[in-house]
Amino acid sequence: MEEMKVETVNSAEKVNSSFLEEVSKKSGENLSLCYQCLKCTAGCPTAPNMDIRPNNIIRMIQMGMKKEVLGSGAIWFCVYCQTCGTRCPNEIHIGVLMDALREMAMEEGIPAKEKNIHLFHEAFIQSVRRGGRAHEVTMLMDYMLRSRDLMKGSLLPGVKLFLKGKFPLLPSFIKGRDEIKRIFERCTKEKS
Amino acid sequence: MRWPMRMLPQAKSRDCLQNINFKNLPSPGGRGERGGGKPESPPPEPSPIKGEGNYGLIMRKLGVFICHCGVNIAGTVDVKSVAEKVGKIEDVAHSTDYIYMCSEPGQQIIREAIREKGLDGIVVACCSPSMHENTFRKAVKSQGMNPYLCEIANIREQCSWVHQKEKEEATQKAEEIIKATLGKVRKNEMLEAIAVAINRRVLVVGGGIAGITASLDLAEGGYEVILLERETALGGHMAQLSRTFPDLDPAFGGLLSKALEVAQHPNIHLYCFSELEDVKGYVGNFELVIRNKATSVDKRKCTGCGQCILSCPVEFVSEFERGMGMRKAIDTLYASSVPNKPVIHRDHCQYFIDGTCHRCEEVCPEKAIDFRQEDERISEKVGAIVVATGYELYPKEQLGEYGYGEIPDVIDGLAFERMLSPNGPTKGKITRPSDGKVPKEMVFIQCVASRDPDRYMPYCSRICCMYTAKHAKIYKEQVPDGQPYIFYMDIRSDCKGYEEFLQKTVEEKGLLYLRGRVSRVFQDDGRVRVLGVDTLTGKMVEVAADMVVLATAIVPSNGVKDLAAKLRATVDRHGFLTEAHIKLYPVESSTKGIYLAGCGQSPKDISDTVSQASATASKIQALLSTDQLLQDPLIAFVDEGICSGCGICVEICPYEAREMDPHRGISIVHSALCQGCGACIASCPNNACELRNGSAGQVLRMVDTFIS
């Protein structure tokens, strides 16, 4: 068995209750309410692949384990399907929480444990920025170029989707592209 | 094969014995007539059935009713074949079976059979008599049959349930049990319940919130109450509390108004600083001796001005303040206590140590100090007794594990309550006992000595989860920059508003609940280090705390075992008083007339204690609502012609129901005291004692059925 590390929670930076406050404020979720029923983890489709399960993420935030949480792969694995938030008896939306944690990790300059996931997110955002909605083919090409990951394993389903007409080759842009542009501008401005 | 050979002559001799008995005591009916001279034997009831009195000699008409109990009996025992076989017995006039005899249609079958066939004795083969004997006796009584001519043959607990895999044998056994019971019924007497006059006053032992509530309820109902309190004032542990969960109401104010109500109630006689010395008697007629300890203060003269307290030079550690405050040798239990009259503690008073100090006597404007006062013994009579003796926290001497008793900044929940109380030693301020500083890192540990069957107590103390949450909440209110940590195993918040209280506390205050037991608490560099684990993250945790509060287990208060022995009530292995039935008779003790309320029975919070105390009070009001008490007549009686007056039965009787009649030189039975246990019958060398409807003849007849 792996030897347990002795954690000392005796001073402000060790307990780091400020981390709980910070995350709660950023995400708008009341994380103190969690009583560890594990319903979020039980329903999460990506939890089996996560290094830290969603319920443990909340617990670790309560315990002030900032480094471990922001450095985890789990926060990048969340696909925001909202199963957890819909089911949570205490109305904690873990999807929203995970978003906030990803942002915090980026702000802190903590490299994502799953580096390609980060690139995938960027490709997605770029695609939305361009056309107002995601266009799968260009987005995937963008991602492949960024990551140099040719996604060999996922090609077959891609071809099938293409044959069924689910992957239009040319992107279709929405009408309000100017508004999208303004949204992006405003977000960037607010952030800086 | 040698054993049966050796048993044989013995069996024969018992047979002879049976004959002798019957020679001397011709018939049960005859016995009843002869018993007319004995004050406690009931007169035989005129029977509507033909052939009354001499049942042993004439052919009877018996009925057998076999219950299926759903599949409980019928799934194992072939009830139809048993009913058929039993129906062939000569004097069985009616034999039938039904799915649920105890149901209304089932009882109707019995009633109709009695009416139509003119039955004069019945056997219901069903579950244990403790379940439905009364049901069926009532049913037969409604048809004019004497209820004691109805007997239960237990073919469920003692047959079908224990022989589920041996159906044939079970069927045979059920038949034998029924036949044996028929043998008993044939010799049953017609009996009548014994009427006993009752005293309509009540003794309540313990002046905590349980005793106060029960007393007030009874007094309001018009019954006279004697309330006994060991301490010098009312209140019990509730007087020590700061605020109550889940409403955060001040505990003291609410308690005080109730205590004052008790003190002023015309129906309540309050004896503080008193103990129950002796109890004799039985339900409806208890005789008490109360020892009112000498207070050395004449309470009729004392006005409660408190000058004596101010003048007293002797101080010692106050138990009420859980060792965190001092008290004087002459003092009240707490400020503005009820009654608010000081008491001299003679172990500490200088006058009683060397006779040098007279200050209180000198300053008292009313000349109320009386050093020569002696303990007073008061005799009282009551009809029922409430035991509301409350709890104590697990003794710290036996709890070295958490540094309790060694590290000054490790205290228990009640000590913290005193600290939070505005009238406590710190006037409600949270400070470290060691240096008076405000603790910034606070650790609360739940389940200390509870839920630890190996070393401490196996049970859950029930109040700790909630009061710890309350403590942490109040701590956070008072020390907003402090960090409370709570070590817990589970959170149990099972009453109205509790879970909501807990969740709200957690939400508002950001307390850190750590799920896991603490392994070690030790002192290091002026702080208390607490080693534990958070099982939710799997990390070991070490907290350098300023102060630690232990939620220690609730145990019965001191002296309950002695009191229970005096009352002939039973306690469980932990010393909690046992109820007659955990679900159906939760406020009655196993001894008639003794009732329970509060933590003396099991750990419970104030809401539950008050509910139970009120339940107890209403049960007693029902008991005392009549002038007479009807008791089961299935008790011992003496054949005066045989009794030699040896007195063995008097010594052996556990209920003090046997006594020598000095004029006649024989032993008599106090019918109201006798519980029909049979100890005297077994011990009587002359077979002069017998049990009504359970005579040696009847029992041997039953045994005969099984062995023949």
Interface residues (C-beta under 8 A of the other chain):
Chain A: M4 K5 V6 E7 T8 V9 N10 V15 S17 L20 E21 N30 S32 L33 Y35 Q36 N56 R59 M60 Q62 M63 M65 N90
Chain B: E441 Q483 Y485 I491 Q503 V506 E507 G510 L511 L512 R515 V533 D534 L536 T537 G538 K539 M540 V541 E542 V543 A544 A545
